[in-house]
Amino acid sequence: MKLLKLAFVGALALGFATTGALANADKGQKLFAKKLKDDCGMTGAKMAAKHTQAQWEKIGNGAGLKSEIQKICPKATDVDDKFLEHYYDFFYKFASDSGNVPSC
């Protein structure tokens, strides 16, 4: 009985973790459309496709990502650090080699 409860709790936790990961990419997509799209002059799909998933991984979701956003979008001078992880999740999920296409 304990093993069954443990398995159920594990499956439930995995379900929430997966949903959370998708929510971050969705939030990143919304944030990009709201805060960066005009400054970048391109859609989120084009921005994410600037790199492969491996390249986005190498850039990371901290200062490197902020620098890369500002390099691609020189007009984006006010990139908020608190949104970087969401932008990263979005860019990674819709990278050029991901096979995914965002709706923005």
ROZANU-629107 format. One line per 10 residues: number of its first residue (from 0); their letters; for each residue x, y, z of N, C-alpha, C. Coordinates in steps of 0.1 Angstrom, whole numbers, m for minus. Example, Ala and Ser with C-alpha at 12.3 -4.5 7.8 and 13.67 -1.06 7.14 Angstrom:
ROZANU-629107
0	as	132 m57 78 123 m45 78 132 m33 78  128 m22 71 137 m11 71 129 0 79
***
This chain:
ROZANU-629107
0	mkllklafvg	8 m12 0 0 0 0 9 13 0  20 13 8 29 24 8 35 26 m5  39 15 m12 45 16 m25 35 22 m35  23 19 m35 13 24 m43 11 39 m41  10 43 m28 9 57 m25 21 65 m30  33 60 m28 45 66 m33 45 67 m48  41 57 m55 41 58 m70 31 68 m74  19 69 m67 9 79 m71 14 93 m69  21 96 m57 26 109 m54 37 112 m64  45 103 m68 56 105 m78 50 109 m91
10	alalgfattg	40 102 m95 33 105 m108 27 119 m108  21 122 m97 14 135 m95 25 146 m96  36 144 m89 46 154 m89 52 156 m103  54 145 m110 59 146 m123 50 153 m132  37 151 m131 27 158 m138 27 173 m136  29 177 m123 30 192 m120 43 197 m126  54 190 m125 66 195 m130 66 197 m145  60 188 m152 58 189 m166 50 201 m170  39 203 m163 30 214 m166 37 227 m163  45 228 m152 52 240 m149 62 243 m159
20	alanadkgqk	69 233 m165 79 236 m176 72 242 m188  60 237 m191 53 243 m203 48 257 m199  44 259 m187 38 272 m184 49 282 m185  62 279 m182 72 289 m183 75 293 m198  74 283 m207 76 286 m221 64 295 m226  52 291 m221 40 299 m225 41 313 m219  46 314 m207 48 328 m201 58 336 m209  69 329 m212 80 335 m220 75 340 m234  66 332 m240 60 337 m253 52 349 m251  44 349 m240 35 361 m238 44 373 m234
30	lfakklkddc	54 371 m226 63 382 m223 70 388 m235  75 379 m243 82 383 m255 72 392 m264  60 387 m266 51 394 m274 47 408 m268  47 409 m255 43 421 m248 55 431 m247  67 425 m243 78 434 m240 89 435 m250  91 425 m258 103 426 m267 99 426 m282  88 422 m286 84 420 m300 87 433 m308  82 444 m303 83 457 m310 98 461 m311  105 460 m300 119 464 m300 128 455 m309  124 442 m310 131 433 m318 128 434 m333
40	gmtgakmaak	115 438 m335 111 439 m349 109 426 m356  106 415 m348 104 402 m353 95 394 m344  89 384 m349 81 375 m341 89 367 m332  82 361 m322 89 352 m313 95 340 m320  88 335 m330 92 324 m338 106 327 m344  107 338 m350 120 342 m356 131 344 m346  127 350 m335 137 352 m324 142 338 m319  133 329 m316 137 316 m310 145 308 m320  142 310 m333 149 302 m344 163 308 m347  167 318 m340 180 324 m342 191 314 m338
50	htqaqwekig	187 304 m329 197 294 m324 190 281 m323  199 270 m323 194 257 m320 192 255 m305  186 244 m301 185 242 m286 198 241 m279  208 235 m286 221 234 m280 228 248 m278  225 256 m288 231 270 m287 224 278 m276  211 276 m275 204 283 m264 209 278 m250  211 265 m249 216 259 m237 230 265 m233  238 267 m243 251 272 m241 250 287 m236  241 294 m242 239 308 m238 234 309 m224  225 300 m220 219 299 m207 208 309 m204
60	ngaglkseiq	204 310 m192 192 318 m189 196 330 m179  208 334 m179 212 345 m170 218 356 m178  229 361 m174 235 373 m181 238 370 m196  242 358 m199 244 355 m213 232 356 m222  221 353 m217 208 354 m224 205 369 m226  206 376 m215 203 391 m216 212 397 m226  225 394 m226 234 399 m236 230 395 m250  226 383 m252 222 378 m265 210 385 m270  200 387 m261 188 394 m265 191 408 m270  200 415 m262 204 428 m266 213 429 m278
70	kicpkatdvd	220 418 m281 228 417 m293 219 416 m305  209 407 m304 199 405 m315 189 417 m317  186 423 m305 176 433 m305 182 446 m298  190 453 m305 197 465 m299 187 475 m293  175 476 m297 166 485 m292 160 480 m278  162 468 m275 157 462 m262 167 465 m251  166 477 m246 176 482 m236 172 478 m222  159 476 m220 154 473 m207 149 459 m205  158 449 m206 154 435 m205 155 431 m190  143 429 m184 142 426 m170 147 412 m166
80	dkflehyydf	156 412 m157 163 399 m152 152 389 m147  142 394 m141 132 384 m135 124 376 m146  125 381 m159 118 373 m169 128 364 m177  141 365 m175 150 357 m183 148 342 m184  144 336 m172 142 322 m172 130 318 m181  120 327 m182 108 325 m190 111 327 m205  119 337 m208 124 339 m222 132 327 m226  141 322 m217 149 311 m221 141 298 m224  131 296 m215 123 284 m218 115 285 m231  111 297 m234 104 299 m247 114 297 m259
90	fykfasdsgn	125 304 m258 135 303 m269 140 288 m271  142 281 m260 146 267 m261 136 259 m267  123 260 m262 112 252 m267 110 254 m282  112 266 m287 109 269 m301 122 272 m309  133 266 m305 146 268 m312 144 263 m326  154 266 m335 153 263 m349 153 248 m351  158 240 m343 158 225 m345 148 218 m336  139 225 m330 129 219 m321 117 212 m328  114 217 m339 102 212 m346 89 219 m341  90 228 m331 79 235 m326 77 248 m332
100	vpsc	65 253 m333 62 266 m339 53 274 m329  58 285 m324 49 293 m315 38 300 m323  28 305 m316 17 312 m322 19 327 m323  30 332 m319 32 347 m319 41 351 m331
***
